[in-house]
Amino acid sequence: MDPVNLVPDKLEFVITGTNPASQSVRALLGLREAILSGVLAPGERISELVLVDKLGVSRTPLRSALIRLESEGLVEPIATGGFAARHFTTDDIFAAIEVRGAMEGLAARFAAERRLPATAFEPAIQVLGKIDDLIASSRLDEAGFSDYVTHNEVFHNELAALCASPLIEQQIHRANAHPFASPSSFIKIQASMRDARSTLIVAQDHHRCIIDAIAAGDSGRAENLTREHARLAIRNLHSALTNENMLKLLPGAALLKQVG
């Protein structure tokens, strides 16, 4: 039996259309997608030889990718040597969301304490305008939510940049690398909910209130609002855990060890 439970056709499908110049990038993207899609079964040893063949890369970039994914929490070393994809519990996901919220909240606090000029908020305000237009339109289909994901990620990047702390930005990036923690992790689930538009309206109100608090120099409110905003993802996770069809929309759902 293949030590990684690989289905060759599935793995080839995973990396179809991915043609980065760098073998390191190809190895990282292909391996991450194979894990999140469940092609690489959690808990079973990952065979480097099989992946070298299927991903079309040498062992050096593949090992670098495994080390990178270990730092992201997707794989873990095993006693017999090598790595295996991790299992995740719902508690792991809740903790990851809280960590991301804590780091973004710290960024918001630092930004508020800087007492920034109005011009510093222009990039964030511009992207919020795009989100307003999207919510007001009738484009909340798959393409509309794809646009929302893009705008939402830009806003969160701008929010992190306002703190002017490379260390905090780095920690936010690390938190977002967790498979279930980034601001966009549960967007597909959110899109399938009956109150999808209402949820986006609430999230957008959070966005604007956070910016207002930072602009006013209210560091405590800015931090608390940002942490509460991150917890919207927990609500979406709870919805997914009670709906099998919804859970299938969650990237990495195959890695969940227990549900409920």
Secondary structure, 3 states (H helix, E strand, C coil): CCCCCCCHHHHHHHHCCCCCCCHHHHHHHHHHHHHHCCCCCECCECCHHHHHHHHCCCHHHHHHHHHHHHHHCCEEECCCCCEEECCECHHHHHHHHHHHHHHHHHHHHHHHHCCCCHHHHHHHHHHHHHHHHHHHCCCCCHHHHHHHHHHHHHHHHHHHHCCCCHHHHHHHHHHHCCCCCCCCCCHHHHHCCCCHHHHHHHHHHHHHHHHHHHHCCCHHHHHHHHHHHHCHHHHHHHHHHCCHHHHCCCCCHHHECCCC
